[in-house]
Amino acid sequence: MANQKTAIITGASSGIGQATAKELARKGYSVMLAARREDRLIQLKQEIEAMGGTAEFKATDVTSADEMQALADATIEKFGRIDVLVNNAGLMPLSFMNKRKIAEWDQMVDVNIKGVLYGIAAVLPQMEEQCSGHIINVASVAGHDVTPGSAVYSGTKFAVRAITEGLRQELDPAMDIRATIISPGAVATELSTHITDQDILDMFASGGEMKFLEAVDIARAISYAVEQPAYVDVNEILIRPRQQK
C-alpha cells in the first residue's frame, strides 16, 4: 500500500464526489471519503471494497479548518501520503438577490470558498514535503457566466477559479504539484435540491428539456487530469451538456 497513490474526496456522499471516489478507486487509488453524512460514507466504502478497491472515510465538515486538517492527518496516518485532493463539496441554493436569503449566502461562502481554502491549507504542507501532489478544485460553468439567480453562487465559483489559478502560479515549478479547475455545467446531482426560491424552481421547470451530464462524466474528467504525465498541467476543464448554452 505504501506505493499506492491516495486521493481525498470531499462531498463524497453523493453525486460527483461519490462517482469520483469510485472512478479513482478503479484506477488503483486508495480513497479517503469525506462528507458530513457518515452513513453514506460507510455504504460507499463497502461498495468500493466490494469492487476490489481500497477506501477509508472520515465524517468531515469542510467549513471547519480543524476538521479539514484532521482529515488530512487521518489520511497520512492511514495511507502515508496525499497524492490528490478533490475539493468537491459544494452548495447551490440559487435565489434572486431581492429575496435576501442571507443565511444561504453565508452557507455558500463557507462551503464553496472557505471549504476549498481549508482543503488547500490542510494538504499543501504534505504535498510540498513529498514534492508531489495534485489539487483539484470543482468550480462551475457559473464561474464563467453569471445568470439571473446565480449572483452569489457564481461569485463563489469565480472565487474558486481565481484561488486555483493563484495557487498554480505560486507552486514551485521544481516540485511536481499541480492545480486544476473542473468547471461542470448542468449535472444530474442533488445540488438543485438546495434551492428554496420558488421563482427559481419555476424558472427551471419552464426551461425546456435538456439531457444533463451524469456525475460519472465529471469523474472521468477528474481522472483524466490526474492521470496525465508529470510534465502536463491541465489547468481547467470546462464540461457541460451539448445543449447547454
Phi, psi and omega in degrees: 000338182299329181268357183277133180287153186235139178230135171261131177236118174271159184063035187277357186282350180196173169055226185299319181298315179297314180296322180292320178301315180293319182296314181290325177297321177296330180276003174100005178283142162281130185245134173257116185268130181227133175186178179274331186274093187297325181299322179288325178295319178300315180297317181294319177303315180296320180295319180293319179294325179294332178266011175093006181269176180242125183215148171224165180219158173211118176300126189216135171258112186293346179279000177251116178299323179296318180291325177292322177294320177297325177296314178297317180297319180294325179294317178295318180297320183281316190245348175088351182196168174228111181265325183222136167242124173254101177280088188252335184306133181196160177233148181222059176280078181300145177195157174284144186302325184288353174282345174053048180276070189296322179298322178290323175301314180300317179301315181296318178297317183293314183279308190285329181254302183296322178301319177295314180298317181294326177295314178300313182300326184286324187259338188300318179301320179294319180294322178293324177294321178284339189064027179200157178154169182214123178253119179252119177250124181274113177259233182184158167305330178294347173277358176247333189217125179265135178232163179304129181096347184254009190308307184285316178301313178300319178303319180291325183280328169300320179297317179300318179295318180295317180298316183293317179294321176298317177299314181304317182289333182276340184296139180294118182296345177283346179258149177270067176239128184237158178227132184226139174260129172249119183244092180281151167271219183289121180234141179284088179225187179279358187306318184291344179288349178279350186282127179246353180278111185297328179296323176293315180299319178295320179297318177297318184295331182262011187277358180088176184270137175210138176282110180286156170292156171265155181304325181295334177297320178286322178301320179293325177295318177296316179299319178302313183298315185284341183272356180291153177302159187303331183276356181259123181244103178279106186286317181204143172239121176254116188224125182213167176300146180303329183276350183279134181285000000 
